[in-house]
Amino acid sequence: MNRRLLLPLLATVSLLALPSLAFAQAKPSIAARLLEPGDLPDKVFGNADAPVTIIEYASITCHHCMRFHTETWPTLKQKYVDTGKVRFIIREFPLDQLATAGFMLARCAGEQRWYPTLDLLYRTKETWGHSEKPAEALLDAVRFAGFTKETFEACLSDEKLYKGITSTAQRATKEFGVNSTPTFFINGEKQTGALTLEQFDKILAPLLAPKP
């Protein structure tokens, strides 16, 4: 898509599905392939040497992703990531052009403000995500992250960033069979849906148990 078309689209459409992508069967080396670098640098929390790696594919306009990040993630991070047990990677899988724009804005905010901007967008999703004027509503939301109209428009005109985010989603579908959000890969094992903390506890317990 031409970068100049993104702003007009946002001005008229609140939710626009991405094109359908072909599925690919998982290969034996999926855990290793998941960690191969893509077009954009990964957003990583935690110790690189943690025994468990969780990769989340998310969409900012996904209600279940919003629930996970506002309800489960803070405790999961405190319990497992901050203690060195889990490395957690967030990857973009936008379900529509509005989510693509949100992810672009989060990356444009800079390394230190990336997650605070993402968190802001999740927490205000019900406002900008259903607006009749999504571009204006999204701009109003990210003003709290320091954006001006000029920096907002410059970010959404970044063709390289746009292509990087869409290629991340395309690769996720083609190579790893991702077709919904949130999708988690826990040491390469696929889990879908907004897992609760209790569900994470159950999955992680055997992976973190002392080896005999």
BAFI-3210 file (N, C-alpha, C; in Angstrom, 3 decimals, decimal comma, padded with zeros to 6 digits):
// residues 212
n [1|2|3|4|5|6|7|8|9|10|11|12|13|14|15|16|17|18|19|20|21|22|23|24|25|26|27|28|29|30|31|32|33|34|35|36|37|38|39|40|41|42|43|44|45|46|47|48|49|50|51|52|53|54|55|56|57|58|59|60|61|62|63|64|65|66|67|68|69|70|71|72|73|74|75|76|77|78|79|80|81|82|83|84|85|86|87|88|89|90|91|92|93|94|95|96|97|98|99|100|101|102|103|104|105|106|107|108|109|110|111|112|113|114|115|116|117|118|119|120|121|122|123|124|125|126|127|128|129|130|131|132|133|134|135|136|137|138|139|140|141|142|143|144|145|146|147|148|149|150|151|152|153|154|155|156|157|158|159|160|161|162|163|164|165|166|167|168|169|170|171|172|173|174|175|176|177|178|179|180|181|182|183|184|185|186|187|188|189|190|191|192|193|194|195|196|197|198|199|200|201|202|203|204|205|206|207|208|209|210|211|212]
n.u [000,842|000,525|002,236|001,029|-001,617|-002,439|-003,200|-005,607|-007,199|-007,460|-008,962|-011,462|-012,167|-012,641|-012,042|-010,272|-009,756|-006,736|-005,248|-005,977|-003,740|-001,458|-001,267|001,251|002,810|004,039|007,495|010,021|012,019|010,847|011,009|013,594|013,493|011,588|013,022|014,696|015,898|013,656|012,295|012,091|013,554|013,209|010,967|011,820|011,473|013,132|015,615|018,093|019,110|017,158|015,334|012,938|011,257|008,831|006,835|004,721|002,191|000,389|-002,468|-003,274|-005,909|-007,312|-009,544|-009,082|-006,309|-005,960|-007,149|-005,345|-002,957|-003,655|-004,683|-003,408|-000,663|000,890|001,227|002,251|004,672|005,956|006,158|007,492|009,118|010,610|012,023|013,854|013,113|011,663|011,888|010,327|008,769|007,320|005,484|004,286|001,069|-001,023|-004,527|-005,943|-005,960|-005,974|-004,823|-002,293|-001,430|-001,365|000,684|002,820|003,013|003,711|006,301|007,524|007,609|009,916|012,566|012,471|009,918|008,304|006,831|005,211|003,655|002,351|000,906|-000,712|-002,287|-003,637|-005,157|-006,811|-008,239|-011,004|-011,976|-010,586|-010,646|-013,209|-014,108|-015,781|-014,135|-011,325|-008,579|-008,309|-009,070|-007,098|-004,830|-005,457|-005,235|-002,481|-001,244|-000,767|001,470|003,366|003,233|002,853|000,715|002,273|004,434|002,971|001,793|004,123|005,181|003,226|003,639|005,881|007,225|009,006|008,808|006,113|006,085|007,756|006,244|003,968|005,210|006,133|003,762|002,931|004,977|004,574|002,158|002,682|004,953|004,533|001,881|000,114|-003,014|-004,749|-005,312|-004,637|-001,690|000,460|003,786|005,370|008,372|008,408|006,027|002,712|000,128|-003,148|-005,291|-006,411|-004,597|-004,943|-003,368|-003,247|-003,368|-000,949|000,766|000,353|001,320|003,972|005,103|006,167|008,213|009,927|010,639|013,038|015,623|016,078]
n.v [-001,196|002,178|004,629|007,093|006,612|005,757|007,631|008,872|006,545|005,986|008,141|007,569|004,969|002,739|000,125|-002,067|-004,918|-006,779|-008,160|-011,594|-014,166|-016,690|-019,944|-021,819|-024,937|-025,842|-026,238|-028,627|-027,148|-024,956|-023,462|-022,404|-021,030|-019,112|-017,283|-016,135|-013,141|-010,596|-008,146|-005,944|-004,787|-006,847|-006,342|-006,636|-008,047|-008,777|-011,294|-012,365|-014,893|-016,363|-019,307|-019,792|-018,684|-016,475|-015,577|-013,134|-012,537|-009,806|-007,573|-004,174|-003,361|-005,493|-006,938|-009,012|-008,971|-006,488|-007,008|-008,937|-007,408|-005,386|-006,682|-009,197|-009,170|-007,275|-008,659|-011,114|-010,276|-009,265|-011,581|-013,530|-012,463|-010,271|-011,637|-013,134|-015,543|-015,751|-014,715|-012,250|-011,496|-009,116|-008,998|-007,426|-007,935|-006,747|-006,492|-004,841|-001,677|000,397|-000,689|-001,162|001,482|002,278|000,622|001,587|004,191|003,669|002,609|004,813|006,477|006,036|004,183|004,205|005,128|003,411|001,072|002,374|003,971|002,019|000,783|002,931|003,142|000,691|001,024|003,120|002,224|001,745|004,232|005,549|003,450|003,014|005,266|007,629|009,243|008,142|008,854|011,402|010,796|008,968|010,575|012,379|010,610|009,871|012,252|012,473|010,986|012,586|013,273|015,467|017,018|017,161|015,343|013,035|012,697|012,461|010,079|008,194|008,282|006,899|004,774|002,601|001,690|001,005|-001,116|-002,871|-003,610|-004,798|-006,900|-008,403|-009,461|-010,925|-012,811|-014,171|-015,471|-016,979|-018,570|-019,510|-020,026|-018,227|-016,822|-015,406|-013,228|-012,724|-014,576|-016,882|-018,108|-020,430|-021,306|-022,274|-023,688|-023,431|-021,305|-020,064|-017,185|-015,090|-015,848|-016,611|-015,658|-017,913|-019,942|-019,506|-020,061|-022,822|-023,804|-022,935|-024,087|-026,867|-026,288|-024,717|-026,211|-027,746|-029,633|-033,150]
n.w [000,000|-000,828|000,995|001,246|001,328|003,800|005,837|004,695|004,676|007,412|008,137|007,260|007,778|010,437|011,065|009,152|007,453|007,063|004,075|003,308|004,280|003,216|004,672|006,419|007,052|010,253|010,932|012,024|013,346|014,613|017,042|016,995|014,570|015,100|016,542|014,758|013,239|012,070|009,797|011,429|014,518|017,394|020,174|023,358|026,583|029,611|030,583|028,351|028,661|029,878|030,857|029,568|026,696|025,623|022,961|021,813|019,487|018,577|018,293|018,336|018,197|019,067|021,304|023,133|023,307|024,483|026,973|027,959|028,176|029,961|032,187|032,755|031,982|033,667|036,167|035,298|034,201|036,484|038,035|036,488|034,364|035,391|037,285|035,969|034,834|032,499|029,146|027,296|024,284|022,190|019,257|016,276|014,961|013,224|012,876|011,292|009,517|011,325|013,608|012,549|012,207|014,909|015,948|014,436|015,439|018,097|017,769|016,599|018,756|020,123|021,799|024,673|025,156|023,852|024,934|026,968|025,234|023,718|025,772|026,534|024,210|024,239|026,577|025,931|023,829|023,405|022,947|020,720|018,949|018,018|016,892|014,728|013,385|013,041|012,636|013,791|016,415|017,144|017,002|019,065|021,211|021,222|021,669|024,332|024,569|023,599|020,910|018,105|015,643|013,376|013,849|014,146|011,586|010,089|011,076|010,277|007,621|007,113|005,087|005,140|007,785|007,844|005,978|007,342|009,596|008,423|007,083|009,210|010,212|007,972|007,753|010,159|009,710|007,367|008,033|010,651|011,079|012,286|012,886|014,384|017,214|020,727|019,893|021,313|021,551|023,372|024,300|021,709|021,500|020,465|021,605|021,831|022,254|025,031|027,470|030,917|034,046|035,649|033,760|032,424|034,572|034,851|032,405|032,457|034,722|034,447|032,644|034,038|036,159|038,364|036,882|037,034]
ca.u [000,000|001,247|002,223|000,164|-003,003|-002,768|-003,955|-006,991|-007,918|-007,792|-009,960|-012,777|-012,444|-012,107|-011,501|-010,121|-009,007|-005,591|-005,506|-005,757|-002,377|-001,380|-000,753|002,370|002,946|005,173|008,618|010,579|012,881|010,051|011,484|014,769|013,101|010,865|013,984|015,462|015,501|012,791|012,616|012,154|014,125|012,218|010,761|012,105|011,535|013,720|016,977|018,309|019,451|016,040|015,066|011,708|010,989|007,447|006,638|003,307|001,740|-000,750|-003,025|-003,727|-007,364|-007,868|-010,034|-008,418|-004,947|-006,096|-007,379|-004,100|-001,957|-004,089|-005,060|-002,513|000,737|001,652|001,587|003,129|005,988|006,549|006,399|008,369|010,086|011,510|012,814|014,814|012,646|011,050|012,124|009,038|008,918|006,059|005,568|003,089|000,220|-002,206|-005,682|-006,562|-005,082|-005,903|-003,804|-001,001|-001,080|-001,005|002,012|003,791|003,169|004,459|007,724|008,020|007,750|011,274|012,775|012,027|008,480|007,565|005,777|004,209|002,730|001,531|-000,003|-001,685|-003,211|-004,520|-006,077|-007,756|-008,718|-012,451|-012,269|-010,131|-010,892|-014,577|-014,458|-016,145|-012,982|-010,239|-007,288|-008,345|-009,118|-005,786|-003,941|-005,778|-004,708|-001,017|-000,721|-000,292|002,800|004,274|003,107|002,156|000,108|003,358|005,160|001,975|001,690|005,422|005,303|002,334|004,126|007,144|006,943|009,849|008,222|004,851|006,400|008,325|005,168|003,145|005,989|006,155|002,501|002,928|005,883|003,945|001,147|003,270|005,903|004,161|000,458|-000,640|-004,180|-005,603|-004,562|-003,193|-001,099|001,712|004,659|006,090|009,449|008,048|004,699|001,702|-001,058|-003,939|-006,261|-005,906|-004,345|-004,942|-002,144|-003,314|-003,004|000,500|001,395|000,273|002,204|005,366|005,602|007,108|009,356|010,817|010,939|014,444|015,856|016,677]
ca.v [000,000|003,438|005,249|008,261|006,197|005,329|008,658|008,925|005,360|006,143|009,192|007,112|003,596|002,446|-001,230|-002,566|-006,171|-007,000|-009,245|-012,949|-014,615|-018,141|-020,648|-022,734|-025,919|-025,632|-027,133|-029,121|-026,168|-023,748|-022,657|-021,658|-020,115|-017,994|-016,317|-015,514|-011,736|-010,186|-006,837|-004,960|-005,330|-007,310|-005,631|-007,729|-007,836|-009,872|-011,784|-013,159|-016,258|-016,974|-020,664|-019,818|-017,530|-016,336|-014,599|-012,801|-011,795|-009,047|-006,457|-003,156|-003,243|-006,767|-006,813|-010,007|-008,471|-005,410|-007,634|-009,546|-006,409|-004,569|-007,492|-010,325|-008,854|-006,690|-009,683|-012,072|-009,639|-009,202|-012,924|-014,366|-011,731|-009,493|-012,566|-013,821|-016,866|-015,687|-013,618|-012,015|-010,720|-008,683|-008,745|-006,836|-008,691|-005,886|-007,071|-003,815|-000,532|001,204|-001,328|-000,880|002,860|002,315|000,028|002,526|005,303|003,189|002,533|006,177|007,156|005,836|002,974|004,354|005,411|002,452|000,347|003,295|004,374|000,843|000,643|004,020|002,816|-000,380|001,519|004,074|001,607|001,862|005,587|005,791|002,292|002,995|006,634|007,879|009,938|007,432|009,549|012,464|010,175|008,384|011,698|012,854|009,646|009,860|013,543|012,229|010,377|013,604|013,508|016,619|016,671|017,003|014,089|011,994|012,486|011,986|008,670|007,378|008,349|006,163|003,582|001,495|001,174|000,357|-002,405|-003,737|-004,141|-005,724|-008,107|-009,195|-010,205|-011,885|-013,907|-014,938|-016,340|-017,907|-019,515|-020,036|-020,328|-017,292|-016,279|-014,713|-012,589|-012,927|-015,909|-016,984|-019,263|-020,611|-022,228|-022,847|-024,306|-022,419|-021,153|-018,944|-016,598|-014,294|-016,751|-016,022|-015,923|-019,302|-020,784|-019,372|-020,798|-024,256|-024,098|-022,637|-024,894|-027,934|-025,728|-024,081|-027,151|-028,190|-030,879|-034,174]
ca.w [000,000|-000,855|002,320|001,262|001,455|005,152|006,549|004,220|005,121|008,817|008,271|006,823|008,168|011,760|011,062|007,786|007,575|006,187|003,132|003,790|004,031|003,076|005,835|006,180|008,106|011,140|010,682|013,286|014,006|014,786|018,167|016,538|013,502|015,708|017,070|013,679|013,105|010,972|009,224|012,511|015,751|018,362|021,432|024,285|028,027|030,356|030,419|027,133|029,053|030,602|030,359|028,772|025,840|025,167|021,894|021,615|018,310|019,092|017,533|019,286|018,146|019,539|022,676|023,981|023,545|025,464|028,275|028,412|028,554|031,095|033,345|033,045|031,743|034,778|037,152|034,615|034,106|037,821|038,573|035,673|033,539|036,254|038,106|035,119|034,413|031,170|028,204|026,636|023,051|021,588|017,818|015,696|014,042|013,132|012,206|010,460|009,281|012,539|014,446|011,916|012,559|016,324|016,114|013,866|016,376|019,261|017,400|016,377|020,046|020,621|022,591|026,056|025,226|023,030|025,648|027,517|024,173|023,437|026,906|026,397|023,127|024,712|027,606|025,341|022,589|023,233|022,479|019,348|018,102|017,499|016,506|013,331|012,819|013,724|012,593|014,801|017,735|017,405|017,287|020,413|022,184|021,312|022,150|025,697|024,439|023,085|019,468|017,547|014,356|012,408|014,084|013,892|010,141|009,602|011,447|009,458|006,239|007,065|004,288|005,595|009,016|007,453|005,358|008,366|010,432|007,644|006,780|010,443|010,240|006,867|008,111|011,236|009,116|006,399|008,620|011,964|011,139|013,128|012,191|015,345|018,296|020,779|019,748|022,060|021,379|024,629|023,890|020,417|021,514|020,149|022,441|021,323|023,167|026,154|028,587|032,253|034,801|036,095|032,614|032,256|035,671|034,556|031,267|032,783|035,844|034,046|031,916|035,012|037,244|038,385|036,153|037,919]
c.u [000,872|001,116|001,280|-001,301|-003,403|-003,580|-005,375|-007,818|-008,363|-008,890|-011,359|-013,154|-011,845|-011,501|-011,454|-009,230|-007,833|-005,925|-005,233|-004,369|-002,344|-000,781|000,406|002,462|004,182|006,261|009,225|011,377|012,145|010,570|012,681|014,384|012,332|011,806|014,862|014,982|014,604|013,215|012,725|012,817|013,023|012,147|010,778|012,100|012,245|015,109|017,093|018,611|018,337|015,723|013,827|011,605|009,532|007,415|005,145|003,130|000,420|-001,227|-003,595|-005,246|-008,067|-008,266|-009,326|-006,971|-004,967|-006,301|-006,095|-003,139|-002,371|-004,343|-004,009|-001,037|001,455|002,106|002,508|004,549|006,687|006,981|007,465|009,455|011,103|012,393|013,782|014,381|012,151|011,573|010,846|009,244|007,537|006,301|004,217|002,378|-001,088|-003,323|-006,359|-005,603|-004,954|-004,858|-002,411|-000,530|-000,647|000,377|003,101|004,065|003,958|005,950|008,308|008,246|009,153|011,351|012,206|010,520|007,644|006,468|004,788|003,199|001,803|000,485|-001,098|-002,732|-004,149|-005,578|-007,095|-008,403|-010,206|-012,845|-011,861|-010,474|-012,270|-015,038|-014,862|-015,031|-011,720|-008,906|-007,228|-008,316|-007,772|-004,771|-004,188|-005,192|-003,199|-000,421|-000,170|001,073|003,791|004,182|002,415|001,513|001,196|004,094|004,247|001,915|003,003|005,598|004,466|002,673|005,436|006,917|007,757|009,269|006,922|005,116|006,975|007,259|004,313|003,913|006,123|004,904|002,458|003,817|005,252|002,914|001,777|004,127|005,383|002,662|-000,357|-001,809|-005,161|-004,722|-005,354|-002,832|000,249|002,474|005,522|007,122|009,047|006,676|003,626|000,513|-001,831|-004,924|-005,597|-005,736|-004,370|-003,609|-002,109|-002,939|-001,513|001,235|001,463|001,227|003,672|005,946|006,543|008,336|010,386|011,196|012,404|014,596|016,537|018,122]
c.v [001,239|004,131|006,431|007,899|005,899|006,364|008,803|007,720|005,499|007,171|008,703|005,737|003,324|001,063|-001,736|-003,783|-006,186|-008,118|-010,599|-013,402|-016,136|-018,761|-021,557|-023,700|-025,613|-026,663|-027,544|-028,067|-024,864|-022,866|-021,807|-020,640|-018,910|-016,897|-015,696|-014,082|-011,498|-008,824|-005,740|-005,580|-005,724|-006,381|-006,676|-007,240|-009,034|-010,276|-012,647|-014,614|-016,952|-018,348|-020,776|-018,534|-017,572|-015,256|-014,382|-012,073|-011,135|-008,011|-005,447|-003,024|-004,519|-006,645|-007,793|-009,609|-007,364|-005,983|-008,245|-008,486|-005,560|-005,399|-008,541|-009,953|-008,249|-007,729|-010,733|-011,529|-009,639|-010,582|-013,693|-013,608|-011,009|-010,373|-013,403|-015,178|-016,889|-014,484|-013,474|-011,071|-010,385|-008,392|-008,278|-007,815|-007,907|-006,536|-006,093|-002,636|000,366|000,633|-001,110|000,517|002,959|001,747|000,938|003,660|004,875|003,111|003,919|006,923|007,009|004,665|003,088|004,545|004,426|001,754|001,281|003,769|003,225|000,654|001,710|003,678|001,676|000,177|002,521|003,523|001,807|003,251|005,756|004,646|002,253|004,376|006,711|008,636|009,354|008,150|010,630|011,874|009,571|009,475|012,235|011,928|009,773|011,238|013,391|011,547|011,343|013,884|014,839|016,168|016,389|015,673|012,882|011,664|011,974|010,500|007,793|007,444|007,593|004,822|002,379|000,860|000,430|-001,035|-003,380|-004,386|-005,131|-007,003|-009,001|-010,056|-011,274|-013,085|-014,793|-015,911|-017,403|-018,974|-020,204|-020,271|-019,428|-016,732|-015,589|-014,114|-012,646|-014,386|-015,890|-018,229|-019,340|-021,712|-022,995|-023,479|-023,224|-022,483|-019,946|-018,457|-015,866|-015,187|-015,991|-016,315|-017,378|-020,251|-020,701|-020,148|-022,289|-024,646|-023,961|-023,548|-026,013|-027,413|-025,129|-025,008|-027,567|-029,525|-031,889|-034,458]
c.w [000,000|000,489|002,385|001,443|002,891|005,899|006,024|004,648|006,564|009,013|007,944|007,335|009,532|011,830|009,629|007,821|006,619|005,212|003,763|003,382|004,016|004,323|005,450|007,343|008,939|010,830|012,019|014,047|014,330|015,918|017,760|015,478|014,031|016,178|015,994|013,473|011,897|010,456|010,272|013,730|016,723|019,569|022,543|025,725|028,640|029,904|029,167|027,448|029,827|030,016|029,474|027,957|025,395|024,098|021,725|020,289|018,688|018,090|018,520|019,294|018,604|021,010|023,608|024,273|024,592|026,863|028,820|028,929|029,749|032,353|033,733|032,973|032,946|035,803|036,548|034,533|035,461|038,308|037,802|034,912|034,412|037,125|037,273|034,611|032,971|030,404|027,379|025,456|022,504|020,112|017,283|014,761|013,876|012,328|011,261|010,343|010,510|013,499|013,872|012,285|014,015|016,585|015,550|014,846|017,609|018,947|017,174|017,687|020,620|021,580|024,000|026,174|024,423|023,828|026,338|026,471|023,812|024,535|026,860|025,337|023,515|025,666|027,070|024,071|022,359|022,747|021,023|018,407|017,474|017,069|015,036|012,606|013,454|013,714|013,661|016,205|018,113|017,719|018,686|021,469|022,340|021,615|023,560|025,698|023,803|021,603|019,180|016,236|013,321|012,603|013,865|012,402|009,556|009,895|010,519|007,973|006,051|006,364|004,751|006,855|008,716|006,879|006,384|009,227|009,654|007,308|008,011|010,529|009,150|007,174|009,185|010,687|008,229|007,061|009,877|012,136|012,040|012,318|013,130|016,432|019,598|020,510|020,450|021,612|022,635|024,410|022,625|020,346|021,394|021,103|021,922|022,373|024,315|027,373|029,904|032,934|035,248|034,964|032,319|033,339|035,350|033,431|031,659|033,858|035,395|033,311|032,865|036,162|037,193|037,666|037,075|037,558]
res [m|n|r|r|l|l|l|p|l|l|a|t|v|s|l|l|a|l|p|s|l|a|f|a|q|a|k|p|s|i|a|a|r|l|l|e|p|g|d|l|p|d|k|v|f|g|n|a|d|a|p|v|t|i|i|e|y|a|s|i|t|c|h|h|c|m|r|f|h|t|e|t|w|p|t|l|k|q|k|y|v|d|t|g|k|v|r|f|i|i|r|e|f|p|l|d|q|l|a|t|a|g|f|m|l|a|r|c|a|g|e|q|r|w|y|p|t|l|d|l|l|y|r|t|k|e|t|w|g|h|s|e|k|p|a|e|a|l|l|d|a|v|r|f|a|g|f|t|k|e|t|f|e|a|c|l|s|d|e|k|l|y|k|g|i|t|s|t|a|q|r|a|t|k|e|f|g|v|n|s|t|p|t|f|f|i|n|g|e|k|q|t|g|a|l|t|l|e|q|f|d|k|i|l|a|p|l|l|a|p|k|p]
***
